[in-house]
Amino acid sequence: MTKKDIANEISVSVGLTQLKTKEIMQKTFDAIVKALVEDGRIELRDFGVFEVKKRLARKARNPRTGEKVFVPERFVVTFKPGKEMQEKVRQMEEAVEQAGAK
């Protein structure tokens, strides 16, 4: 599913134009990025937590050549899903497992 697909689905359900819905979605994403840059963390209740973490410098290996390379430290964004999302994914897993067992 793409951002466009989500915008189309939302626009139909709330009765807004697709253009307005896309604009609202983009403003939401921009606000999330701004909060991460300024505060390093954003918690969306019942959805999850985005957080900026520092990944330490490390030694790695180029998979093509086998050559050792140094990877400098960097900041990465992590996401921890909320309980509701985890439960729905767990239910999906169980449904797939049950369908495979039949």
N, C-alpha and C positions, 0 to 999 in steps of 0.2 A: 504494500500500500504506500502511496506517495502522499506528499503534502497536499497536492491537488485533489487526490481522492478524498482525503479527510475533509478538506474545505468544501467539496461538493456535498458530502454526507451531512456536514453541519449546516450548510446553507439550506438544504431541503428541510431538515428537522426544525430549524428555528425561523425559517421564512425570510432570511436575508439574501441579498444577491451574492453570487459567488465572489464577485470582486470585493465586496465589503467584508465578506468572511475571510478571504485570503489576507486582506489588509489587517484585520484584527489578529489573525494567527501570526502574521509576521511581526506585528507590534509585541505580541506575547513572547515570541522567541527572542526578539531584541531585548526585552526587559529581563528575560532569564539570563542571557549572555552578560548584560550589564551588571546584574546582581552577582554573577560569578566572578567577574573581573574586579568589582569593587569590594565584595564581602567574602568571596571564596566559597560560599555555600548558599543554597536555596532549598527550602523544604516546602514541598507541595503536598499538603495533607491528603491522605488516601491515594496518593500517586507515587511519591518517592522523594528521594533527596539527591540533588546534584551537588558535588563537592569538588573543589580544586585541590589536588594533592601533588606534592613534590615527589617525583620519581628520581631516586639517587643515581649518580653516575655509575656505570658498570662496564665490565669487559664483555664483549659479545663476539660472535663468530659469523663471518660472512658465509651464508649457506652455499653460495656458488663456488667460492674459492677456498673456503676453510680458513681464510686469513683472520687473525684476531684483530678486532677493531674496538676502539674506545667509544662508548656512547655517553655523551655528557648528560648531566642532570637536566630535567625538564619538568614542567608542570603539565599535568594531565587532568582531564575531567572524569570523575567516576560517577556512577549512578547506582543507588541502592533502591530497589523497588519497595513500595509500600506493601502493607499486609494484604490489602484488597487485591492488588495486582498479583502478588505471589500466589494467593489462594486461587484466583481464576486460572492462572497458568498451571497450577497443580491439578485442578479439575480437568483441564485440557489434556494433560499428560495421562491422567487416569482413564479418560475416555478413549484415548488412542490405544492405551495398553489393553483395555477391555475389548476394543474392536479387533485388535490383533490376536487376542486369545480365542476368539470365536471361530 
